[in-house]
Amino acid sequence: MPAEPWLLMYHSVTGCTEDPYRITVTPDRLRRQLRWLAGRGLRGVGVAELLRERAAGRGSRLVGLTFDDGYTDFTENAVPLLREHGFRATVFVLPGRLGGDNAWDPLGPRKPLLTEAGIRAAAGAGMEVGSHGMLHVSLPEADDSTLLEEIARSRELLGGITGRPVEGYCYAYGHVDARAAAAVRSAGYDYACAIDPGPLTGPYALPRIHVGDRDTSLRLTVKRLLHPVRRRAMPVATADAQVAGAGR
């Protein structure tokens, strides 16, 4: 089993051709990517499930699938394809922008976000719902009250919507420092997702691989082969101790 779990990072799943941030995959491309995983004996699951299985000494054939921002196209386009392959995933949503749009992206295009009903539908379809904060704020620059609102308050609201404990957090923009990671841990989350490996790599800063519409089978194969090299960073125990220390 690799030292680090393989986590794939998606955002929007739609046929939109305007994509300045390269966060969109078409439903057809997602279907091909999921088929590639299945064809190699891999199964997509949510992050919490992946971590539990790995802690139990299992999960060597599991891949964590994550979808950031909570676009409505997750339930419309991604969930049917995930279920078609017998996969699950984690969707990280923004309870402070229910039914709104991605106003944080200045270049657009505007994409609608899940409502409370949409979040419950995702959970009812077997998907894990995690927090992406309230408003998609970069936490290292946030003051203490904003940090509390983005992390603890978002968890509380999502728990009320889904009726389930919220286990995972995802840092907006992938921005994380020791203070933010410590706040996530103190709020009761079991893990948090970042993007790139770094000095905090561990349960509260899990790195992920970006997947886009240009990722063909060949590109995914290369990313899979490079995975053990790219993810080699601080040992998990050391990173966890650093996060705990920042909360004192």
N, C-alpha and C positions, 0 to 999 in steps of 0.2 A: 504494500500500500504506500503511495507517495507520502512524503513527510507533510505536505500541505494539501488540503482539499482543493479540487479543481472546481472553481466557481465561475460561471459564465454570466456576463452582465449584458442584459438587453434593456431597451427602453420602450419604444413605440413599435407596434406591429400594424402596418397599414400600407396601402398602395400609394401614399403621398410621394410625389417625386421631388418636392422641394425639401431639402434636408441639409441645411448649412452646418449642423453640428454632428452629422453622421450618426444619429441616434435611432434611425428608422430601418426596420427590415420589412420586406413585403411578406404577406402570408405564405406565398409560394416559397420564398427563400427560407423562412422559418421551418416550413414543412420539410424541406430538403436537409436542413441542419439537424432537425430532430431525427430524421431518418438515418442520417450519418451516425449519430450517437447510438441509436438502436442497433444499427448494423454492426457495430463494434462491441455489442454486448453491454453497453452502458445505459443507465437509466437515470433520467432527470428527476430530481426531487427538490423540495424546499430546503433551505439552509439548515433550519432547526433539525429536520429529520436527518439530514446528512451528518451533522455533528453528533447527534445521538448515536447513530449507527457506527460511526467511526470510534466513538468512545467505548462502544461495546465490542470493538475488535472486528466489526463488519464494515461494509460500505465501500469495499475496494472498487466496485463497479458502479458506484453512484457518482453523479455529477450534480452540483448545486446550480439550479437555474434561477436567476434573479431578474426582475423587471422593475426598473426604477420609475418613479414619478407618479405611477397609478393612472395612466391614461385609460380612457374608456375603451380604447381598442384592445386593451388586455382581455377584458371579458368578451368582447365581440369577436376578436380574431385569434388571440393567443390561446385562450382556455380551450376552445374546441380542438385545436391542433394538439395541445398537450394531452388532452384526454384521449384523442385518437391514438396516441402512442403509449398510453398508460403512464404518462409522466405527470409530475406535479412541479410546482415552482413557488417561489416567494415573490409577492408583489409588494413593493415599498410605496406607501401612499402618504398623502399630505392632508390630514384632517382639518387643517386651517384653510384649505382651498377646495373644499367639497363642491363639485359641480362647476368649478372655475376652469382656468386654463393655465398654460405654462407661461405666465407673465414674466418669469425670470429670464426667459430667453429673448433678448432684444431683437434678434434677427427673425424670430418666428420659425415656421408658421405656427399659428395658434392651434393648439390641440386640446380638446375637452378632457377634463379629469373626472375620475369616478365620483359618484354621489355616494351617500350612505347606502342606498339600495344596491349600487354597483359593488361596493366593498363587501356587503353581506353576500351578494351573489358569488363573488370570487371565493369567499370562505366556504360557502355552501357547495362549491364545485370541488372542494378538497385542496384549495390553494392556501398557503400560509400568507397571512397579512402581517407585514412589518411596518414600522414607522420610518418615514423619510424626513421627519420633523414636521413642524406646522406649516411653514411657508417657503421651504427650500432656501434656507439661510446658511451661509458659510459660518460654521461654529467657531473657528479660532478667532474671528474678529468680533464675536458676539459678547455683549456684557452678561453679567451673571443672571439677570432676570430673563433675558432672551434665551440664554442657554437652558434655563429651567423650563421655560415655555416650550421650546423646540423639542426637548428630550422627554421630560417627565409628563408634561401636560398632554403631549401628543400620544403618549402611551396610554394615559388614562382615557382619553377620548376614544381611541381605537378599541380599547378593551370594552368600552360601553357599546360601541357599534357592533362588534363581532360576538360579544359575550364570551370571549376567550382571552387568556393572558397573551400579551404581545411579547414575543421572545426576542425579536430582532430589530436592530436599528441600522439605518444606512445613512452615511454622511453625505449631505448635499455637496455636489461637485467633487466628492472624494476627499474633501478637506478635513483633516483630523490632526489634533495635537494631543498631548498627554492630558491636558485639562478637560477637553471634550470627551476623550475616551473614559476618563475617570467618572465624569458626570453620567455617561451612559451606563456604566457599571453600577453606580450608586442608585440609578433610577430603577434597577431591577431587571434590565435586559440580560439575556444569556450570551449574546454575541452582537457584534456590529460589523458591517461591511464597509470597506474603503474601496480604493481602486488599485493603486500601485503598492508594491512591497516597500517597506521602510523600517525605521527603527522601532515602530510600535507594532509591527506585524505580530499577530496573535489573535486570541478570541475577540478582542475589541477593536481590531483593525485588520479584518480579513481581506487580503488582496483578491481581485477578480480580473478575469480576462474580458475585455470588450469584444462584443460580437456585433458586426454590422452586416449590411446588405451585400457587401463585396466578399464576405467570407464564404468561399466555396469549400467543397470537400477537401481540396488540396491545402487551402489556407488553414482550415481547422486541424488538419493532420499536423501541419508544421507547428501550430500553436500548442497542440497536445504534446508533441515531442519536446518543445522548448519549456514546457511547464515546470519540470523539476528544477531547471536551471534558473528560470526567471524568478521563482518563488523563494529561492534560498536567501533567508534574511535572519534576523535575530531569533534565537530559539523561543518557542512559545512561552515557556516558563519565565524566561527573563523579561519578555515583553509584558506579560501579565503582571509581574512584580513592579515594573515601571509604571504601569497604569494604576495599580493599587496605591503606589507611593504618591502619585499626583493627587489622589483624593484625600490625603491626610491634611 
